[in-house]
């Protein structure tokens, strides 16, 4: 029964874990030249990134697509080297902001998210 599971769910240091909502939208992307995951044009009221798994990649946000010459001017949402990274919390992007992935040839991300209404 799921209620029993929730009552017995603890993290590695003994803290009780709360359930994490999986977003209604899902994206899997290999890395590349700043591939778009969330289009700023469809983000009219904000986006909540619910779950993020990442390896060999960087996730950027902003109102326009970053590029290698200006990526330092863009908010970095999450970065992972050769190790697999799971973001332990949800992230809310403001309305009008998009999400892009960049990284190595072997890098990728799995993201679930919800558009706010």
C-alpha positions in Angstrom: 0.0 0.0 0.0 1.4 3.4 -1.0 0.4 5.1 2.3 2.6 2.6 4.2 5.5 3.3 1.8 5.3 7.0 2.3 5.3 6.6 6.1 8.5 4.6 5.8 10.3 6.7 3.2 13.6 8.2 4.6 16.6 9.6 2.9 20.2 8.5 3.5 20.6 10.6 6.7 17.3 9.5 8.2 15.1 12.4 7.2 11.6 11.7 6.1 11.2 12.1 2.4 8.2 13.9 0.8 6.8 12.6 -2.5 8.0 14.5 -5.6 5.4 15.3 -8.3 6.4 14.2 -11.8 5.5 16.9 -14.3 2.8 16.5 -17.0 5.4 17.2 -19.7 8.5 15.2 -20.3 11.7 15.9 -22.3 14.7 13.6 -23.1 17.5 15.3 -24.9 21.0 14.5 -26.0 23.3 17.4 -25.7 24.3 19.6 -28.6 24.5 23.2 -29.6 22.1 24.6 -27.0 19.1 22.4 -27.9 15.8 23.9 -26.7 13.8 22.0 -24.1 11.3 24.8 -23.2 10.4 27.5 -25.7 10.2 30.9 -24.0 7.2 31.7 -26.3 5.0 29.0 -24.7 6.1 29.9 -21.2 3.5 32.6 -20.6 3.0 32.1 -16.9 6.0 30.3 -15.7 7.4 26.7 -15.7 8.1 24.4 -12.8 10.9 21.9 -13.4 9.8 18.9 -11.4 12.5 16.3 -11.9 15.9 16.7 -13.6 18.5 14.0 -14.3 21.6 15.1 -16.1 25.0 13.8 -17.1 27.8 15.4 -19.2 25.7 18.6 -19.7 24.7 22.0 -18.6 21.1 23.5 -18.4 20.7 27.2 -19.1 17.7 29.4 -18.8 16.9 32.9 -20.1 14.8 34.8 -22.5 16.9 34.0 -25.6 19.0 31.0 -26.7 22.6 31.1 -25.3 25.7 30.4 -27.3 29.3 29.5 -26.5 30.4 33.2 -26.7 27.8 34.5 -24.2 26.8 31.5 -22.0 28.5 33.1 -19.0 25.7 35.7 -19.1 22.9 33.2 -18.7 21.6 31.6 -15.5 23.0 28.1 -15.1 20.2 25.9 -13.8 22.3 22.7 -13.3 25.6 21.3 -14.4 26.9 17.7 -14.5 30.3 16.4 -15.4 30.9 12.7 -16.1 28.8 11.8 -13.0 25.0 11.4 -13.0 23.3 14.3 -11.2 19.7 14.4 -9.9 18.4 17.7 -8.8 16.9 17.3 -5.3 14.4 20.1 -5.6 12.0 21.7 -8.0 12.9 24.9 -9.9 10.4 27.5 -11.1 11.4 29.5 -14.2 9.8 32.9 -14.7 7.3 33.6 -17.5 9.1 34.2 -20.8 12.2 32.1 -19.9 13.2 29.0 -21.9 15.5 26.1 -21.1 18.4 24.8 -23.2 20.9 22.0 -22.9 24.5 22.0 -23.9 27.4 19.6 -23.3 29.5 16.7 -24.4 28.6 14.3 -27.2 27.7 11.7 -24.5 25.7 14.1 -22.4 21.9 14.0 -21.9 19.0 15.0 -19.7 15.6 13.7 -18.6 13.3 16.5 -17.4 9.7 16.5 -16.3 7.9 19.9 -16.0 4.6 21.7 -15.8 3.6 24.9 -17.5 1.8 27.1 -15.0 -1.6 28.4 -15.8 
